């Protein structure tokens, strides 16, 4: 290491930095290693956050595949969607003849509210305090009358928002609430109505989750219910999974509706 000289020809005193380099040649390396370790820890923490973020947001899991649940002995058998089958997109509106005049009304879910239109005029609208998440239409009670079935949330007496099913129908010359179910133990995310077991009566098919699930979390259970005259009775429930996009469609041409939905493959 060369030393600078002062004007009189004597070597200049070494600075503290120079002394440190002479006395401890490994100090600079140790400092660099410590800095590298700090950045490595930051990188590891960032990667861990990226991996866990989908789970925190309720969107974890691998790609979703369409699967079929078909009526079978003792319940419903899970199987793959037949090759070449096309799953129609969700309809932007439902047509249902609530007043039985041969001219169907049009039910539109827009945001958290439902409106019912007849010949272009709004004839009924859900209440502002109802937060509707899905709508189905059909003959709920097997009495040849068409109704509108809502999966909705509203606050209970304690101010806690709970999931409830409601039925809207046409009675005594007006569109109105004809049945209001009590809050359910598992919130309803999606619902549809149709004959999925071939008995000639419609079943209520729902995707349910758990209270406290983050918004956008896939449903945990597929459940089939039947009307018992004053409410719904559970007929069958699937094993726990991650389900979305409920559809009812006859995929094999046997005249019985199959239950279609997307099931996320758990991440490994």
C-alpha positions as CSV (number, residue, x, y, z in Angstrom):
1,X,0.0,0.0,0.0
2,X,1.6,3.3,-1.0
3,X,1.6,6.3,1.3
4,X,1.2,9.9,0.3
5,X,4.0,12.4,1.3
6,X,3.6,15.9,2.7
7,X,5.5,18.8,1.1
8,X,8.5,18.2,3.4
9,X,8.9,14.7,2.1
10,X,7.6,12.9,5.2
11,X,4.9,10.3,4.9
12,X,1.4,11.6,5.7
13,X,-0.3,10.0,8.8
14,X,-2.7,7.2,7.9
15,X,-6.3,8.0,8.2
16,X,-8.6,5.9,10.4
17,X,-10.1,4.3,7.3
18,X,-6.7,3.3,6.1
19,X,-5.7,2.0,9.5
20,X,-8.9,0.0,9.7
21,X,-8.1,-1.6,6.3
22,X,-4.5,-2.4,7.4
23,X,-5.5,-3.7,10.9
24,X,-8.6,-5.6,9.8
25,X,-8.6,-6.6,6.2
26,X,-11.8,-8.8,6.7
27,X,-13.9,-5.9,8.0
28,X,-15.0,-4.6,4.7
29,X,-16.0,-8.2,3.6
30,X,-17.9,-8.7,6.9
31,X,-19.8,-5.4,6.3
32,X,-20.8,-6.5,2.8
33,X,-21.9,-9.9,4.0
34,X,-24.1,-8.4,6.6
35,X,-25.7,-6.1,4.1
36,X,-26.2,-9.0,1.7
37,X,-27.9,-11.1,4.5
38,X,-30.3,-8.2,5.3
39,X,-31.4,-8.0,1.6
40,X,-31.7,-11.8,1.5
41,X,-34.0,-11.8,4.5
42,X,-36.1,-9.1,2.8
43,X,-36.3,-11.2,-0.3
44,X,-37.4,-14.3,1.6
45,X,-40.1,-12.3,3.5
46,X,-41.4,-10.9,0.2
47,X,-41.6,-14.3,-1.4
48,X,-43.5,-15.7,1.6
49,X,-46.0,-12.8,1.4
50,X,-46.6,-13.4,-2.3
51,X,-47.2,-17.2,-1.7
52,X,-49.6,-16.5,1.2
53,X,-51.4,-13.6,-0.4
54,X,-53.9,-15.7,-2.5
55,X,-54.9,-17.6,0.6
56,X,-55.4,-14.4,2.6
57,X,-57.6,-13.0,-0.1
58,X,-59.6,-16.2,-0.4
59,X,-58.5,-17.0,-3.9
60,X,-55.9,-19.7,-3.2
61,X,-55.9,-23.0,-5.2
62,X,-54.9,-24.0,-8.6
63,X,-56.9,-23.7,-11.9
64,X,-60.6,-24.4,-11.8
65,X,-62.1,-27.3,-13.8
66,X,-65.7,-27.8,-14.7
67,X,-67.1,-30.9,-13.0
68,X,-70.5,-32.6,-12.9
69,X,-72.6,-34.0,-10.1
70,X,-75.2,-36.4,-11.4
71,X,-78.0,-38.1,-9.5
72,X,-77.0,-41.5,-8.3
73,X,-78.1,-44.1,-5.7
74,X,-77.9,-42.4,-2.3
75,X,-77.0,-39.0,-3.6
76,X,-74.9,-37.5,-6.4
77,X,-71.8,-38.9,-8.1
78,X,-69.0,-36.6,-9.0
79,X,-67.6,-37.0,-12.5
80,X,-65.8,-35.1,-15.3
81,X,-67.6,-33.0,-17.8
82,X,-68.2,-35.1,-21.0
83,X,-65.8,-34.2,-23.8
84,X,-67.2,-31.6,-26.2
85,X,-69.7,-30.2,-23.7
86,X,-70.2,-26.5,-23.7
87,X,-71.1,-24.6,-20.5
88,X,-73.3,-21.6,-21.3
89,X,-72.4,-18.3,-19.6
90,X,-74.6,-17.0,-16.8
91,X,-77.7,-15.3,-18.2
92,X,-77.8,-11.5,-17.6
93,X,-81.5,-11.7,-16.7
94,X,-84.1,-14.4,-15.9
95,X,-87.5,-14.7,-17.6
96,X,-90.3,-16.0,-15.3
97,X,-94.1,-15.8,-15.7
98,X,-95.0,-14.9,-12.1
99,X,-98.5,-13.7,-12.9
100,X,-99.3,-16.6,-15.2
101,X,-100.6,-14.4,-18.0
102,X,-98.4,-16.1,-20.7
103,X,-96.0,-13.0,-20.9
104,X,-92.9,-13.6,-18.8
105,X,-91.5,-10.9,-16.5
106,X,-87.8,-10.2,-16.6
107,X,-85.7,-10.3,-13.4
108,X,-82.4,-8.4,-13.4
109,X,-79.8,-8.6,-10.7
110,X,-77.9,-5.3,-10.8
111,X,-75.4,-4.8,-8.0
112,X,-77.0,-5.8,-4.7
113,X,-80.6,-5.1,-5.9
114,X,-83.1,-7.0,-8.0
115,X,-85.7,-5.4,-10.2
116,X,-88.6,-7.1,-11.9
117,X,-89.7,-5.7,-15.3
118,X,-92.9,-6.3,-17.2
119,X,-93.1,-5.1,-20.8
120,X,-90.3,-2.7,-20.1
121,X,-91.8,-1.2,-16.9
122,X,-90.4,-1.9,-13.4
123,X,-93.2,-3.6,-11.4
124,X,-91.2,-4.6,-8.3
125,X,-87.8,-3.8,-6.8
126,X,-86.0,-5.4,-3.8
127,X,-85.7,-3.3,-0.7
128,X,-82.5,-1.2,-0.2
129,X,-81.6,-3.0,3.0
130,X,-81.5,-6.3,1.2
131,X,-78.1,-7.2,-0.3
132,X,-79.0,-9.8,-3.0
133,X,-76.1,-12.0,-4.2
134,X,-78.0,-14.4,-6.5
135,X,-81.4,-15.1,-8.1
136,X,-83.1,-18.2,-9.4
137,X,-86.6,-18.7,-10.9
138,X,-89.1,-21.6,-11.2
139,X,-91.8,-23.6,-9.5
140,X,-90.5,-23.7,-5.9
141,X,-93.4,-25.5,-4.2
142,X,-94.5,-27.8,-7.0
143,X,-97.8,-26.0,-7.2
144,X,-97.6,-24.9,-10.8
145,X,-96.8,-21.3,-9.8
146,X,-93.6,-19.6,-10.9
147,X,-91.6,-17.7,-8.3
148,X,-88.4,-15.8,-7.9
149,X,-85.9,-17.1,-5.3
150,X,-83.4,-14.7,-3.8
151,X,-80.1,-15.5,-1.9
152,X,-79.7,-12.3,0.1
153,X,-78.2,-10.8,3.2
154,X,-79.9,-8.5,5.7
155,X,-79.1,-7.3,9.2
156,X,-80.7,-9.1,12.1
157,X,-82.0,-7.4,15.3
158,X,-78.5,-7.2,16.6
159,X,-77.3,-5.4,13.5
160,X,-75.3,-8.4,12.2
161,X,-75.7,-9.2,8.5
162,X,-77.0,-12.7,7.9
163,X,-77.7,-14.8,4.8
164,X,-81.4,-15.7,4.1
165,X,-83.4,-17.2,1.2
166,X,-86.5,-15.3,0.2
167,X,-89.3,-16.2,-2.3
168,X,-91.0,-13.5,-4.4
169,X,-94.3,-14.3,-6.1
170,X,-97.5,-12.8,-7.5
171,X,-100.4,-13.0,-5.1
172,X,-103.7,-11.1,-4.9
173,X,-102.8,-8.9,-7.9
174,X,-99.4,-7.8,-6.7
175,X,-95.8,-8.9,-6.7
176,X,-94.6,-9.4,-3.1
177,X,-92.6,-11.4,-0.7
178,X,-94.5,-14.7,-0.2
179,X,-91.9,-16.6,2.0
180,X,-89.0,-15.3,4.0
181,X,-86.6,-17.9,5.3
182,X,-84.8,-17.6,8.6
183,X,-81.1,-16.8,8.6
184,X,-79.2,-19.9,7.5
185,X,-76.3,-21.5,9.4
186,X,-74.1,-21.5,6.2
187,X,-74.3,-18.4,4.0
188,X,-75.6,-19.0,0.4
189,X,-73.2,-17.8,-2.3
190,X,-75.0,-19.1,-5.3
191,X,-78.3,-20.9,-6.0
192,X,-80.4,-22.5,-8.8
193,X,-83.6,-24.3,-9.1
194,X,-84.4,-27.4,-11.2
195,X,-85.2,-31.1,-11.2
196,X,-81.8,-32.7,-10.6
197,X,-83.0,-36.1,-9.4
198,X,-85.7,-36.9,-12.0
199,X,-88.6,-37.1,-9.5
200,X,-90.6,-34.4,-11.4
201,X,-90.2,-31.7,-8.7
202,X,-87.7,-29.0,-8.5
203,X,-84.8,-29.0,-6.0
204,X,-83.0,-26.0,-4.7
205,X,-79.3,-26.3,-5.4
206,X,-77.0,-24.0,-3.4
207,X,-73.3,-23.3,-2.9
208,X,-72.6,-22.3,0.7
209,X,-69.6,-21.1,2.7
210,X,-68.9,-20.0,6.2
211,X,-69.6,-16.7,8.0
212,X,-66.3,-14.8,8.2
213,X,-65.0,-15.9,4.8
214,X,-63.3,-13.1,2.9
215,X,-65.2,-11.7,0.0
216,X,-64.5,-13.7,-3.2
217,X,-63.8,-16.9,-1.3
218,X,-65.0,-20.0,-3.1
219,X,-67.9,-21.9,-1.7
220,X,-67.1,-24.9,0.5
221,X,-70.2,-27.1,-0.1
222,X,-72.6,-28.0,-2.8
223,X,-76.0,-28.7,-1.2
224,X,-79.3,-30.0,-2.6
225,X,-82.6,-29.2,-0.8
226,X,-86.2,-30.0,-1.3
227,X,-89.4,-28.1,-0.4
228,X,-91.3,-29.6,2.5
229,X,-94.4,-27.4,2.4
230,X,-93.2,-24.7,4.8
231,X,-89.4,-24.6,4.1
232,X,-86.5,-26.5,2.7
233,X,-85.0,-29.8,3.9
234,X,-81.5,-30.8,3.1
235,X,-81.4,-33.9,0.9
236,X,-77.6,-34.1,0.2
237,X,-74.4,-32.3,0.7
238,X,-71.0,-32.7,-1.0
239,X,-67.7,-33.1,0.7
240,X,-65.8,-29.9,1.4
241,X,-64.2,-28.3,-1.6
242,X,-63.6,-25.0,-3.4
243,X,-66.6,-24.4,-5.7
244,X,-67.8,-21.6,-8.0
245,X,-70.1,-20.9,-11.0
246,X,-73.1,-23.1,-10.4
247,X,-75.1,-24.2,-13.4
248,X,-77.9,-26.8,-14.1
249,X,-77.6,-28.5,-17.5
250,X,-78.6,-31.9,-19.0
251,X,-75.1,-33.0,-20.2
252,X,-76.0,-36.6,-21.2
253,X,-79.4,-36.1,-22.8
254,X,-81.3,-38.2,-20.3
255,X,-83.8,-35.5,-19.5
256,X,-82.5,-34.9,-16.0
257,X,-80.6,-31.8,-15.1
258,X,-77.0,-32.3,-14.0
259,X,-75.2,-30.0,-11.5
260,X,-72.2,-28.3,-13.1
261,X,-69.7,-26.1,-11.2
262,X,-66.1,-25.2,-11.2
263,X,-63.9,-26.9,-8.6
264,X,-60.5,-25.4,-7.8
265,X,-57.7,-27.9,-7.5
266,X,-55.9,-27.4,-4.2
267,X,-52.4,-26.0,-4.5
268,X,-49.6,-28.4,-3.7
